[in-house]
Amino acid sequence: MIYNQLYSRLKETVNYEDDIIPIDEKSEIRNYSFESLDYTILSGNETYLCKEHNSTFSCADSARKAMAGLDKNMDVSDTGITENRSFRYHVIKPVHTDRFTEVVLFFHGFNEKYWDKYLPWAKKIADDTGKLVVLFPIAFHMNRAPHLWSDARKMFDLSRYRKESYPDIIDSSLSNVAISTRLHACPQRFLWSGLQTYHDVIRFVEDCKAGKHPLIEKDFTLDFFSYSIGSLLAEILKLTNPNNYFGRSKLVMFCGGAVFNRLSPVSKFIIDSEANVAMYSYLVEHLSVHMQKDPRMQHLLGEQHPEGVIFRCMLDYSFMRRHREELFRKIASQVLCITLEKDTVIPGYEVINTLQGTRRDIPARVDVLDFPFEYRHEDPFPVAETVSKEVDAAFNLIFGKVCDFLQANIVT
């Protein structure tokens, strides 16, 4: 079965309702539920408690003025969104194994609503490596986003409102208007959702180590496969390495790996230009000023929280550059990054700048490839019948490299 056929079959078959979904003689999909204990880090509560340091902070985030006049369904607190508190996630399981000691944690890209395009990727990894692949949704995306934000009529009205309010806006669309509106109003949502997912992943790992997952042995090893902005999260986890959980973890990135301020995410499928300007201004140009005004942010991104410091390192290329590069130097043998020549969202040269350093003396592997068909960052493997053979060859080339690396013995 070639790539576009596999894509269509999985898209039609996979859902979150069934506990077990047979695929073929090689693999099946299992669905599990996850309850987040760290959703309280999100905007919406008046106070926030850092349990680790027994410190309470007022939550200064407020987007209500910026959201005024919009549909009431957009003006909702992040802690009040059910999908941020509990969600379902997919696991792709090789059928001939019931308990696993090798797990791959899979992170998706920005503004994704469905796993459709990723399912063939994850199945290929599971089939060819025999590892369990866990597709873990990042906060505000996938099934963590309210289905209401996919209502075409409401999104059309909201997009028209944005275009009227910001005449020079670029790439506002039905696909990105919900996330663009909310990030434009409150750019720090990017920080809080990233930190929530960071802590969700840690708890997932700790639950598995405690023997609470029905498919995963306590002494399991974990590797990362990430795409696009999901690579930023994977890098933060790997570089922070809490409790040495990820000391042996391989980090495989596809179309990702650059620091945040070297991305160009303005796209009809990602975010619009107004949201991008607001995020860059807040998270890069003026973050230190915002931290001075917000004790909670200062605490969570300060020295008492190593993950917060690493997060800041991955937002701004110039911030603690030498420290970041030294961390990448230590894990270089465990890193594989595959980028595409015509990717304008996360260009390959910016990935190289991040992973190999300003002097290009960090031996992290970055493969820059190109395909003989039209593609883009958001759709590296188009399913058009006219290029199906070429796409299938490209898909097998990319994931042949991925699977070989995930199976290789690496001396650190």
C-alpha positions as CSV (number, residue, x, y, z in Angstrom):
1,M,0.0,0.0,0.0
2,I,1.6,3.3,-1.1
3,Y,1.5,6.5,1.0
4,N,-1.6,8.2,-0.4
5,Q,-3.6,4.9,0.0
6,L,-2.4,4.4,3.5
7,Y,-3.2,8.1,4.3
8,S,-6.8,7.7,3.0
9,R,-7.4,4.4,4.8
10,L,-6.2,5.7,8.2
11,K,-8.1,9.0,7.8
12,E,-11.3,7.0,7.3
13,T,-10.6,4.5,10.1
14,V,-9.2,6.3,13.0
15,N,-11.3,7.9,15.8
16,Y,-11.0,8.7,19.5
17,E,-14.2,6.8,20.5
18,D,-13.0,3.2,20.0
19,D,-10.5,1.7,22.5
20,I,-9.0,-0.6,19.9
21,I,-8.9,0.1,16.1
22,P,-7.4,-2.7,13.9
23,I,-5.3,-1.5,11.0
24,D,-3.6,-4.5,9.4
25,E,-1.5,-7.5,10.3
26,K,1.3,-5.3,11.6
27,S,-0.3,-2.7,13.9
28,E,-3.4,-1.4,15.6
29,I,-4.4,1.8,17.3
30,R,-5.3,2.0,21.0
31,N,-6.9,5.1,22.5
32,Y,-6.3,6.2,26.1
33,S,-7.4,9.0,28.3
34,F,-5.2,11.5,30.1
35,E,-6.1,13.9,32.9
36,S,-3.8,16.9,33.2
37,L,-2.8,18.0,36.7
38,D,-1.0,21.1,35.3
39,Y,-3.8,22.8,33.4
40,T,-3.9,25.4,36.2
41,I,-0.8,27.0,34.8
42,L,-3.0,28.3,32.0
43,S,-4.7,31.7,32.0
44,G,-8.1,31.9,33.7
45,N,-7.6,31.6,37.4
46,E,-7.0,34.6,39.7
47,T,-4.1,32.9,41.4
48,Y,-1.6,30.2,40.6
49,L,0.2,27.9,43.1
50,C,3.6,26.6,42.3
51,K,3.5,23.3,44.3
52,E,7.2,22.7,43.9
53,H,8.1,25.8,45.8
54,N,4.9,26.3,47.7
55,S,4.5,29.8,46.2
56,T,1.3,31.6,45.2
57,F,1.1,34.2,42.5
58,S,-1.6,36.4,41.1
59,C,-2.3,35.7,37.4
60,A,-1.7,39.0,35.6
61,D,-2.8,37.6,32.2
62,S,-5.9,39.3,30.9
63,A,-7.1,39.2,27.3
64,R,-10.7,40.3,27.9
65,K,-10.3,43.8,26.5
66,A,-8.6,42.6,23.4
67,M,-11.4,40.0,22.9
68,A,-14.2,42.4,23.5
69,G,-16.8,42.3,20.7
70,L,-16.0,38.9,19.5
71,D,-18.1,35.8,19.7
72,K,-18.5,34.7,23.3
73,N,-17.2,31.3,22.4
74,M,-13.8,32.8,21.6
75,D,-13.7,34.8,24.9
76,V,-13.3,31.8,27.2
77,S,-10.7,31.2,29.9
78,D,-8.1,28.6,29.1
79,T,-8.5,26.8,32.3
80,G,-12.3,26.6,31.5
81,I,-11.7,24.7,28.3
82,T,-12.5,21.0,29.0
83,E,-10.0,19.8,26.4
84,N,-7.1,21.4,28.3
85,R,-8.0,19.4,31.4
86,S,-8.6,16.0,29.9
87,F,-8.1,14.4,26.5
88,R,-7.7,11.2,24.5
89,Y,-4.5,10.2,22.8
90,H,-3.6,7.6,20.2
91,V,-1.1,4.8,20.6
92,I,0.1,2.8,17.5
93,K,1.0,-0.7,18.7
94,P,2.7,-3.5,16.8
95,V,0.2,-6.3,17.1
96,H,2.6,-9.1,18.0
97,T,3.8,-7.4,21.3
98,D,1.7,-6.7,24.4
99,R,4.3,-5.0,26.6
100,F,6.9,-2.6,25.4
101,T,10.3,-1.5,26.7
102,E,10.9,0.9,23.8
103,V,8.6,3.9,23.3
104,V,8.6,6.8,20.8
105,L,6.8,10.0,21.9
106,F,5.4,11.8,18.8
107,F,4.7,15.6,18.9
108,H,2.8,17.4,16.1
109,G,3.0,20.8,14.6
110,F,1.3,24.2,15.3
111,N,-2.4,24.8,14.8
112,E,-3.2,21.1,14.1
113,K,-6.8,19.9,14.5
114,Y,-6.4,16.3,13.4
115,W,-3.7,13.6,13.4
116,D,-4.6,12.6,9.8
117,K,-1.3,13.5,8.0
118,Y,0.8,12.1,10.9
119,L,-0.8,8.6,11.1
120,P,1.1,7.1,8.2
121,W,4.3,8.5,9.7
122,A,3.6,7.0,13.1
123,K,2.6,3.7,11.7
124,K,5.8,3.5,9.6
125,I,7.8,4.1,12.8
126,A,5.9,1.4,14.7
127,D,6.0,-1.1,11.9
128,D,9.7,-0.7,11.0
129,T,11.1,-0.4,14.5
130,G,8.7,-2.5,16.6
131,K,8.5,0.3,19.1
132,L,5.3,1.6,20.7
133,V,4.4,5.1,19.2
134,V,2.5,7.5,21.5
135,L,0.9,10.4,19.7
136,F,0.8,13.1,22.4
137,P,-1.2,16.2,21.7
138,I,0.2,19.6,22.5
139,A,-2.0,22.0,24.5
140,F,-4.5,24.1,22.4
141,H,-4.1,21.8,19.4
142,M,-5.4,18.5,18.2
143,N,-8.3,17.2,20.3
144,R,-7.3,19.8,23.0
145,A,-9.0,22.5,20.8
146,P,-12.8,22.9,21.3
147,H,-14.6,21.5,18.3
148,L,-16.6,24.7,18.2
149,W,-13.5,26.4,16.9
150,S,-13.8,24.3,13.8
151,D,-17.3,25.6,13.0
152,A,-16.9,27.0,9.4
153,R,-19.6,29.6,9.7
154,K,-18.4,31.0,13.0
155,M,-14.8,31.0,11.8
156,F,-15.8,32.8,8.6
157,D,-17.5,35.5,10.6
158,L,-14.4,35.8,12.8
159,S,-12.0,36.0,9.9
160,R,-14.1,38.7,8.3
161,Y,-14.0,40.6,11.6
162,R,-10.2,40.4,11.7
163,K,-9.8,41.5,8.1
164,E,-12.0,44.5,8.7
165,S,-10.2,45.3,12.0
166,Y,-6.7,44.9,10.5
167,P,-6.8,45.9,6.8
168,D,-3.1,45.0,6.3
169,I,-3.4,41.5,7.8
170,I,-1.8,38.7,5.9
171,D,-3.0,35.1,5.6
172,S,-6.0,35.3,7.9
173,S,-8.1,32.2,7.1
174,L,-10.8,29.9,8.5
175,S,-8.0,27.4,9.4
176,N,-6.0,29.8,11.6
177,V,-8.4,32.5,12.8
178,A,-9.3,30.9,16.1
179,I,-5.7,30.4,17.3
180,S,-4.5,33.6,15.7
181,T,-7.2,35.6,17.5
182,R,-6.5,34.1,20.9
183,L,-2.7,34.4,20.6
184,H,-3.0,37.9,19.3
185,A,-5.0,38.8,22.4
186,C,-2.7,37.0,24.8
187,P,0.7,35.9,23.3
188,Q,1.8,34.4,26.7
189,R,-0.7,31.6,26.0
190,F,2.2,30.1,24.0
191,L,4.3,30.0,27.1
192,W,1.7,28.6,29.4
193,S,0.5,25.9,26.9
194,G,4.0,24.9,26.3
195,L,4.8,24.5,30.0
196,Q,1.6,22.7,30.6
197,T,2.4,20.1,27.9
198,Y,6.0,19.9,29.3
199,H,4.6,18.9,32.7
200,D,2.0,16.6,31.2
201,V,4.7,14.7,29.4
202,I,6.7,14.4,32.7
203,R,3.7,13.0,34.5
204,F,3.0,10.6,31.6
205,V,6.6,9.3,31.9
206,E,6.3,9.0,35.7
207,D,3.0,7.2,35.4
208,C,4.7,4.7,33.0
209,K,7.7,4.3,35.3
210,A,5.2,3.5,38.1
211,G,3.7,0.7,36.0
212,K,0.4,2.5,35.4
213,H,0.3,2.2,31.6
214,P,-1.1,-1.2,30.4
215,L,1.3,-1.4,27.5
216,I,4.6,0.0,28.9
217,E,7.1,-1.7,31.1
218,K,8.5,0.2,34.1
219,D,12.1,0.1,32.7
220,F,11.2,1.4,29.3
221,T,13.3,3.8,27.2
222,L,11.8,6.7,25.4
223,D,12.8,8.5,22.2
224,F,11.2,11.6,20.6
225,F,9.9,12.1,17.1
226,S,8.7,15.6,16.5
227,Y,7.5,17.8,13.6
228,S,7.6,21.6,13.2
229,I,6.9,23.4,16.5
230,G,6.6,20.1,18.3
231,S,10.4,20.0,17.9
232,L,10.7,23.0,20.2
233,L,8.9,21.1,23.0
234,A,11.0,18.0,22.3
235,E,14.2,20.1,22.5
236,I,13.1,21.7,25.8
237,L,12.4,18.2,27.3
238,K,15.7,16.7,26.1
239,L,17.9,19.7,27.1
240,T,16.3,20.1,30.5
241,N,16.3,16.3,31.1
242,P,14.4,16.3,34.4
243,N,15.5,13.5,36.8
244,N,17.6,12.2,33.9
245,Y,14.4,10.8,32.3
246,F,15.7,11.6,28.8
247,G,19.4,11.1,29.2
248,R,19.4,8.1,26.7
249,S,16.6,9.5,24.6
250,K,17.2,10.0,20.9
251,L,15.7,13.2,19.4
252,V,14.5,13.0,15.8
253,M,13.1,16.2,14.3
254,F,11.4,16.6,10.9
255,C,10.9,20.2,9.5
256,G,11.7,21.6,12.9
257,G,14.5,22.4,15.3
258,A,15.2,26.1,15.0
259,V,14.7,28.6,17.8
260,F,11.4,30.4,17.9
261,N,12.6,33.8,16.6
262,R,14.1,32.2,13.5
263,L,10.7,30.8,12.4
264,S,8.4,32.3,9.7
265,P,5.0,30.9,10.7
266,V,2.7,33.3,8.8
267,S,0.6,31.0,6.8
268,K,-3.1,30.3,6.1
269,F,-2.6,27.0,7.9
270,I,-0.6,28.2,11.0
271,I,-1.1,31.8,12.2
272,D,-1.8,35.2,10.6
273,S,0.5,38.2,10.5
274,E,-1.1,40.1,13.3
275,A,-0.8,37.1,15.7
276,N,2.8,36.6,14.6
277,V,3.8,40.3,15.3
278,A,2.1,40.1,18.7
279,M,3.9,36.9,19.6
280,Y,7.3,38.1,18.5
281,S,6.9,41.4,20.3
282,Y,5.9,39.7,23.6
283,L,8.0,36.5,23.6
284,V,11.2,37.9,22.1
285,E,11.5,41.7,22.0
286,H,9.9,42.5,25.4
287,L,9.8,39.3,27.4
288,S,12.3,40.5,30.0
289,V,10.1,43.6,30.6
290,H,7.0,41.5,30.9
291,M,8.8,39.2,33.4
292,Q,9.6,42.2,35.6
293,K,5.9,43.1,35.7
294,D,4.7,39.6,36.3
295,P,6.1,37.7,39.3
296,R,4.6,34.5,38.2
297,M,6.2,34.6,34.8
298,Q,9.5,35.7,36.4
299,H,9.3,32.7,38.7
300,L,8.3,30.1,36.1
301,L,10.9,31.3,33.6
302,G,13.6,31.9,36.2
303,E,16.4,29.9,37.7
304,Q,14.2,27.9,40.1
305,H,12.6,26.3,37.0
306,P,15.3,24.9,34.6
307,E,12.6,24.2,32.0
308,G,11.7,27.8,32.0
309,V,15.3,28.9,31.4
310,I,15.6,26.4,28.5
311,F,12.3,27.6,27.1
312,R,13.7,31.2,27.0
313,C,16.9,29.8,25.3
314,M,14.7,28.3,22.6
315,L,12.7,31.5,22.1
316,D,15.5,33.9,21.3
317,Y,18.6,32.9,19.3
318,S,20.8,35.5,21.2
319,F,19.6,34.7,24.7
320,M,22.2,32.5,26.5
321,R,23.4,31.3,23.1
322,R,26.6,29.8,24.4
323,H,24.8,27.9,27.1
324,R,22.3,26.5,24.6
325,E,25.0,25.5,22.2
326,E,26.9,23.7,24.9
327,L,23.8,21.8,25.8
328,F,23.3,20.8,22.2
329,R,27.0,19.8,22.0
330,K,26.5,17.3,24.8
331,I,23.6,15.6,23.0
332,A,24.7,15.9,19.4
333,S,25.2,12.2,18.9
334,Q,21.6,11.6,19.9
335,V,20.1,14.1,17.4
336,L,18.8,13.6,13.9
337,C,17.1,16.5,12.1
338,I,15.7,16.3,8.6
339,T,14.7,19.5,6.9
340,L,13.4,20.3,3.4
341,E,15.1,22.6,0.9
342,K,11.9,24.6,0.1
343,D,10.6,24.9,3.6
344,T,10.0,28.6,4.2
345,V,8.4,28.2,7.6
346,I,11.4,26.6,9.3
347,P,14.3,27.0,6.9
348,G,17.0,24.4,7.0
349,Y,19.8,27.0,7.4
350,E,18.1,28.3,10.6
351,V,17.9,24.7,11.9
352,I,21.6,24.4,11.2
353,N,22.3,27.7,13.0
354,T,20.5,26.4,16.1
355,L,21.7,22.8,16.2
356,Q,25.3,23.1,14.9
357,G,26.0,26.6,16.4
358,T,27.3,29.8,15.0
359,R,30.7,28.2,14.3
360,R,29.2,25.0,12.9
361,D,31.3,23.0,15.3
362,I,28.5,21.0,17.0
363,P,28.3,17.6,15.3
364,A,24.5,17.3,15.3
365,R,23.3,15.6,12.2
366,V,21.1,17.8,9.9
367,D,20.0,16.4,6.6
368,V,18.6,18.9,4.1
369,L,16.6,17.1,1.4
370,D,14.5,18.1,-1.6
371,F,11.7,16.4,-3.5
372,P,10.9,16.4,-7.3
373,F,7.3,17.6,-6.7
374,E,5.6,20.6,-5.2
375,Y,5.4,20.6,-1.4
376,R,5.3,23.0,1.5
377,H,6.1,22.9,5.2
378,E,2.5,22.2,6.2
379,D,2.1,19.4,3.6
380,P,5.5,17.7,2.9
381,F,3.7,14.6,1.4
382,P,0.8,15.7,-0.8
383,V,-1.7,13.0,-1.6
384,A,-2.4,14.0,-5.2
385,E,-2.7,11.0,-7.4
386,T,-0.5,12.6,-10.1
387,V,2.6,12.5,-7.8
388,S,1.8,9.4,-5.7
389,K,4.8,7.4,-6.8
390,E,7.2,10.2,-6.2
391,V,5.6,11.0,-2.8
392,D,5.8,7.4,-1.8
393,A,9.5,7.3,-2.6
394,A,10.1,10.5,-0.7
395,F,8.1,9.2,2.3
396,N,10.1,6.0,2.4
397,L,13.4,7.8,2.1
398,I,12.6,10.2,5.0
399,F,11.3,7.5,7.3
400,G,13.9,5.0,6.4
401,K,16.4,7.5,7.8
402,V,14.2,8.1,10.9
403,C,13.7,4.4,11.6
404,D,17.4,3.5,11.0
405,F,18.4,6.2,13.5
406,L,15.9,5.1,16.1
407,Q,17.2,1.6,15.9
408,A,20.9,2.5,15.9
409,N,23.2,1.9,18.9
410,I,24.5,5.3,19.9
411,V,27.5,5.8,22.2
412,T,27.0,9.0,24.2
